[in-house]
Amino acid sequence: MNAVLNLSYNQIVSLVKQLPTRTQLRLGRVLTKEATQAEMEHFLNVFKTDNISEEDILTEVKQVRKERYARQQEGTGNR
């Protein structure tokens, strides 16, 4: 049998403060993990696209590496 409690934010905070410190920390880690997962899922859905191929990604990576290498060479005077 499930029970539903309608608690305000302040009531929840008050209850959590009554928990032992280790339990509070464990609860914080669980909530942080769940929030992080929810945010990642949201961002993956927002930026999801089928318009980019693995080949496009590899081409872009190669170009960025080439530009970085060129800047390094300019900075060290090794031309």
Salt bridges, closest charged atoms under 4 A:
GLU74 OE2 - ARG79 NH2 3.26
